[in-house]
Amino acid sequence: MTALDTPAWTPSSWRELPAAQQPDWPDPAALEAALDQIRALPPLVFAGEIRALRERLAQVQAGQAFLLQGGDCAETFGGFTADAIRDKLKVLLQMAVVLTYGAELPVIKVGRIAGQFAKPRSKATESIDGTELPTYRGDAVNSIDFDALARTPDPDRLVHSYHQAAATMNLLRAFTRGGFADLQRVHQWNQEFVASSPQGRRYARIAEEIDRALSFLRACGVDVDNDPTFHTVDFWTSHEALLLGYEEALTRQDSLTGDWYDTSAHLVWVGARTRDLDGAHVHFASGIGNPVAVKLDHRATPEEAEALAARLNPDNVPGRLTLITRVGAEHAEEVLPPLIRGVRDRGLNVVWSCDPMHGNTFTAESGYKTRHFSDVLAEVRAFFDVHAHEGTFPGGLHIELTGEDVTECLGGAQEIADLDLSDRYESACDPRLNNKQGLELAFLVSEMLQG
């Protein structure tokens, strides 16, 4: 099907196009019944919130703010606890403080949370000891347990995903509006296992300087204790818009504007495996009013970026489209310059963000899927260097991380080695930076932004 044949957009028009990475649901009637349940449930986010994020992303594009997007590679039903949500928020708040303090830029905080329950996979099946079963596609689809029943796609999991996302949203709103995110609590965000590390001590010094700054403002007559600026934060949610039936079920028409919004999250992105110009995912994203993003791997060209922008942001609206590069450290110096230069020369309004995780994944000798912190840092440095050379703004960072003391990514100041991976490897899919590594990266990015 060509661009001329693309159907007129409706929330369900994606069904007329080829849709990659969709599960092989065994019972289509059961799937539609589950989606009907979700259609009858309230939205998870609201159109006004979505429009506010788009305005903030326009500031990022203008070089007046920085986008920090992070969280789990894949949320799980088993890992759903208040403490886990709090700790993910903690590390993002810590990183945002480091970036804001060092770079003197406001930081737009977006979590990979409250909806990141599905993952694209390179293979439809996997084999263990001669037994072949469907691959694990995230808890929204099937279970990581390796048996035939657990690996069978179950549409009731979509409904479970909705309810867990709703509970997560409630908790996030309570944390960010109820005092937990208060700048006067900045010391309390430093977790015990981080506090004694070099990164934790460096963070503690920033927290002390913030305390002194707040005391100075009080002495000058500023009502710090009652000004909400110091006590609350804006926090948005995001996930990959992979399971299009779920996204369709949560796409609602705004009563004020008549526009359609995907109310499953404030921002959704199209992955590197599903960004086919004539495919269902790009078509679906083209019709929603949310800010949208696209992942670009090392195969992406300026011509493809231009074509994606024409589909996803035909009016060239600032803040609407984010391009997330995930090219890998070994390809960065070759791929990024023509890509960034080509988009700039075409006058396209985009936010540039760097995902230094997905292009640097490999399997260690121990058999664990991992990433090396030095590769993550090398891709980020290349991203900043190319933008500096081309006169464009390196607007954001997109990372998989956790607030827990895991051992999933090699290196960093902790010098995690291959033999250490088995100590606390807890990810359901891809390896994540732990809190110490996340803070270390934030300090390094802060220095790059200053430069």
Secondary structure, DSSP 8 states (H G I E B T S, - for coil): --GGG-----TTGGGGS--TT----S-HHHHHHHHHHHHTS--SS-HHHHHHHHHHHHHHHTTSSEEEEEE-SS--STT--HHHHHHHHHHHHHHHHHHHHHH---EEEEEE-SS------S-SEEEETTEEEE----TTT--SS-SHHHHS--THHHHHHHHHHHHHHHHHHHHHHTTTT-GGGGGGGS-HHHHTSHHHHHHHHHHHHHHHHHHHHHHTT--TTT-GGGT---EEEEEE---HHHHHHTEEE-TTT--EEETT-SEEEE-TTS--TTSHHHHHHHHSSS-EEEEE-TT--HHHHHHHHHHH-TT--TTTEEEEE---HHHHHHHHHHHHHHHHHTT---EEEE--SGGGEEE-TTS-EEEBHHHHHHHHHHHHHHHHHHT----EEEEEB-SS----SBBTTTTB-GGGTTTS---SSS--B-HHHHHHHHHHHHHHHH-
